[in-house]
Structures are given as structure tokens and as C-alpha cells.
Amino acid sequence: MSENTNEPTPLTDLGEFGLIERLTKDIELKNATSKLGVGDDAALIKNEKAMTVVSTDMLVEGVHFDLLYMPLKHLGYKAVVVNLSDIYAMNAVPTQITVSLALSNRMSVEALEDIYEGINLACELYGVDLVGGDTTSSLSRTVISITALGQVEQDKVVKRSGAKETDLICVSGDLGAAFAGLQILEREKSVFKDNSAMQPDFSGKDYILERQLKPEARKDLIEYFAKEGIVPTAMIDISDGLSSELIHLAKASKVGVQVYEDKIPLDAQTINTCEELNLNPVMAALNGGEDYELLFTLPIQHFEKIKREPLLTIIGHVTDQGSGNNMVATGTEALIELKAQGWQH
Amino acid sequence: MSENTNEPTPLTDLGEFGLIERLTKDIELKNATSKLGVGDDAALIKNEKAMTVVSTDMLVEGVHFDLLYMPLKHLGYKAVVVNLSDIYAMNAVPTQITVSLALSNRMSVEALEDIYEGINLACELYGVDLVGGDTTSSLSRTVISITALGQVEQDKVVKRSGAKETDLICVSGDLGAAFAGLQILEREKSVFKDNSAMQPDFSGKDYILERQLKPEARKDLIEYFAKEGIVPTAMIDISDGLSSELIHLAKASKVGVQVYEDKIPLDAQTINTCEELNLNPVMAALNGGEDYELLFTLPIQHFEKIKREPLLTIIGHVTDQGSGNNMVATGTEALIELKAQGWQH
């Protein structure tokens, strides 16, 4: 009817109540423990297992994501996944999330709906209910804060602190890919800045880009543990790079760790991209971040059971605390001390 | 030793891990249900009652608070209290919070510590443990997002939706004071902007300023209900003004409400300040916000028990839905329809 029907709708066109109604109208609670969701002062969750697990993470525009290359739908998806990863790292099953959003007022209602589309997709895939939240305007940048809740039986809880000497050290999936993906995005961004007519060159980078833009949490590994009756002695999710997570786990467990450079799982795209960019792929795994894989320790008697399991790779073993935290270099057998460089946003 | 010892410490001087360690080093878990706090992937909470209650709220600089007149310690305190208020509104006892902070990089470590001092004070007073969080830098404004958890027995849960015809409508405390306090702060801010030599004039305004800057949640009322064996039929916390909360409660319960203008509890400072500013104090109660009092309904048989209880005031009764949501005007007895104006930040 009007020429403007495809124009973005300013956020101010709906009020706070209108916005909440629009975003939550299609929400159906699917988890049996979700007794009351959005629409009251608080959500109600039935305690079915002995323990509730809770974790929170905040993503800030310009620090954790760049809207120039992060599609809004992926942003919503990733914000959920990084929180669920923390719940899985306790060997718990995530059940609910709450979402708080401070939205740049440059954003439209349609942009907000894109974020929620990603949030809802992640909720569906991981079997989690969105039960509460707060949406507000920001005078500047977009901030998204998610809290995830899960439940677990008391004897299934896995902390960082239970690793014992001789335990096997394992990781799920492969490492360094999200970091390699970020380098490609940053490279294409600077090319684009210099010449906006250039089309970004992402050929052969699909896997590492997806690892950066749309990571997954390791639901499958937690399900594998449950099915096999395995309870790791310690576990942590790899958000800041393998090196700093190994040090966290070792410190909390009062042990040392020894891992082998040639055992660290790397995808071919990660290796190729790092070579192309003159980076060491092992350093990407050790000091890159955002892999959202799980690092865990298992008693050595599980060796036969797990040695051919494609979900995981054995990368080393637990030592006494006095031996420190080391990597055995490929070829030379030299011990390299691991440093907690973490990941600088 | 150096001339600079009293200079603020830039946030960048500590890393993320250093910051977390400094802020959480003194935290002691006091609540019996808190089994594991900050320092692992997620916090662990023992489920002692049948239900977990969860609520989240985000405060954004320039939208919800102005650092020109909001002391940082009060900001931390208030951010906790507004969340606990939602937990009490379900008739639950709050037990844990998580805190996510995106900090303007103009802020110093000392400023951050001031915010945490307020957070810790609120935790202590309300018997709640800080069990998790995320601290990150923001390229622009400060954002604080808190999630509160509480527990409650299934038969003690109070939603918005249980009000029945003939029920008494009650509120705790008094209303409109936080709004009156905000008007005074805004007035003194513009005076100060015009002439920075002027000292703000806050004499005789202590109560309304405290209501705005350092509100409290109604722990005492929930304890009174437990002691007296009272379970309200419906309850909601008053964050957006009495009028819109009455409408929320009526809509959720599929009833109408009738309240009496002359019963709405107002403090003398609220009345005096509104008169001074040419505002109607009843409108401040109806459409102002941030009172964090509780609005609830009780079966009429409780009348004798509660009629002299200083914690609450009976302001009206529940009617059938067809009668709508009305206020009986003082003097004229005219019915004024309540509108959900809410509170514009």
C-alpha cells in the first residue's frame, strides 16, 4: 500500500510491553521442568534432579562480536551456545535460559527478531526453554547477556577439581578453528575497508568460519558419557584456548599436566589457513579461543573403551603438581611449559 | 612511595583473570543450598525445595541510571534488589545471584570495587550468595545484568494469575516516592548544569532520595506471610507504577479491580515534593515507577488478621472482569479507568 512497507520498523514503534509480546508470542515450553515461563515476575522450574547448575555470559558489541560480519541470527545462536557449553562442562543437562538484551537504538524490530530467531533455533536444537528476560534500549552498543540453567544428579557432577595423577587428558572435536576463522574474517574486513568493491574471499573456509560464527556445544559428548556410564574426574569447556584451560584444571585439581603436541586435534582447514596466514596452528589451538570443545580427564582404566571413540582425542595425562604443566614438542621431545595467555578480545 | 598511589587504577592493569580474582577473593558462600560458587564453569545449587524461581534484569547507563547522581555502590545494591523483588513476588526466598557487568573503559578498578561493595552488601542483607558472573569491558556505556534464583515449595508459589472476585487488594509500604526522588535528582542536575558552583538542595528529601537510589525489596512481607500461614492468591512487584501492575494482575487473573484513591499509601515527603513540583502525588503512585513494593490479593476472610498490619494497606477489592479496572476518586466517588502508562525510562 505504501512505498515504505519494507522499511525497517524503529524499536520505538512498539513499547516495552509490545516488544515483549511480539518476541514471546510463539514460545512453547517443551522441557518438563519448565512450569512457568515469560509473563510473570519470575520463571518457575521444577527441581527434578538433586542439583541446579547455573552459568552466565555476556557478549558486548565491538568486544565479543562485530556486526559487520556477524549475522544477527548467528549472534543469537552463539550467545545461547556459549552458555550451554558451560552447563555441559559440569556434566549437566541444560534445561532453561533467560536472555537480557540492551539494544542499540539504531536497530530495528526486524533486527531484534533476527537475534531471537537464532536464540529460538538454539533452544530448539538443544532442548532448552527460554523462560525469562529483559529487553531494553541502549544508548550505544548492543549487549546480550544469557543465563543458562541445567540439572544434574549429585553423583554425576563434574568439577574442574577432580583430576588425579595418571588420569588420561582428553578433548572433544578439534581446536584452533574458531581462531583461524576469526583471522579470515578480520582479513576480509580490512580488504573491504580499503576497497568496498572487493567481494570477500571465503572459498574453502566454510568449516572454520562456521566454528567462529555458529559454534556448537558438545551435547553429544555428555550424552555419550551418560550412555556409557562414564563420569569424568574433571572437566572444563575450552573458551579461552587449550593452554589456559589446562592450567585452570591443573590448578583446581592440584595436579600437573603433560600433553603431546602431535596429539592436539587440528582440522585440515585450520592447518591450511594458519599456514596461509603465517601462524602456527598449534598456537591457535593453545592460545586461540572460542572452540567450545570440552577438556576432561578420565581414569586410565577407561582407555580401552575410549581409544577409538571419534568424539574425543586423548592428548596426554595427569602428573603430580610439582612436574608443572607441559607440552611435549613433536620431534625434539622437549618439554615446553604451558602459559595462560588466554584470548585477548 | 609514589605520587600516584591515589590515582585510579585503569581496568587494563589487571587482566580478566586478575579482575575476577580480585573481586571474588572475599566471597564466602553462606546459603546452605550454594554448593559451588565462582571459579568453575558453572555454579552448583542444591535443590532443597520443589521449585526453583529465576528472574533477570538489566540496568543500562543513561537509560536506567545516571552516574552523575547514582553512586556506584548504590548502583550495585539497587541492581541486586530489583531482581530479588521479582523473586519475593513469587512468594519465594532468594538464594543466589549471578552478575554480568560490561564496564565502560573510563572506569577504574576502584569504581568496579565500589559497584561490588554494593552488590556484596545487598547479598549480605538479603542472605543471598553471589555464585557466578562475567566481567567484560564495554567500548561505551556500563551495563549490569543480574539473574536471581530462589526456591519455594510448590504449594506456596504465588503467580499473577490467581486473584478471585471479592479478594482484597493490598500493597506493601508506600508508593510514588522513588518517582518523586527522581524528579528532585533531575531538577538538581539541571541546576548544576546551569551553574556548577551551586550546591544541590536535598534538605528534607532523604526518604524519597533513598527510595530512588537505594530501594529495598520486601523480604519482611514474605517472612510475615510465612509466619502467619498466609498465601496470597496473586502477587506482582511494583516496578512500573501501581496502575500498570494492577492491569497486569487483573489480565492474568481474568478479573477486574477496584481501588480507592484515598487508600493509596503515600509518604508525607512524596506529597510535599509533588506539591512543590506541581505534580499529583496519586499520579506518581499510579504511573511513577521503581517502588519495588508488592501488590497482592488475599481472600476476604483474612481481613480481621491483616487490617491493622503496618506492613500493608488494603486499597480495594477484586471484581468481575466485565467491570474493568477502576479507581474510585476521592470526594466525587467517580470511577476513573486505570491506564497502563507504565514508566518511560
Interface residues (C-beta under 8 A of the other chain):
Chain A: G15 E16 F17 K35 L36 G39 D40 D41 A42 A43 L44 I45 K46 N47 K49 A50 M51 T52 V53 V54 S55 T56 D57 M58 V60 E61 G62 V63 H64 S85 D86 I87 A89 M90 A92 Q96 T98 V99 S100 L101 A102 V131 G132 G133 D134 T136 S137 S138 L139 S140 R141 V143 S145 T147 A148 L149 G150 Q151 Q154 V157 K159 R160 S161 M235 I236 D237 A252 A340 G342 H345
Chain B: G15 E16 F17 K35 L36 G39 D40 D41 A42 A43 L44 I45 K46 N47 K49 A50 M51 T52 V53 V54 S55 T56 D57 M58 V60 E61 G62 V63 H64 D86 I87 A89 M90 A92 Q96 T98 V99 S100 L101 A102 V131 G132 G133 D134 T136 S137 S138 L139 S140 R141 V143 S145 T147 A148 L149 G150 Q151 Q154 V157 K159 R160 S161 M235 I236 D237 A252 A340 G342 H345
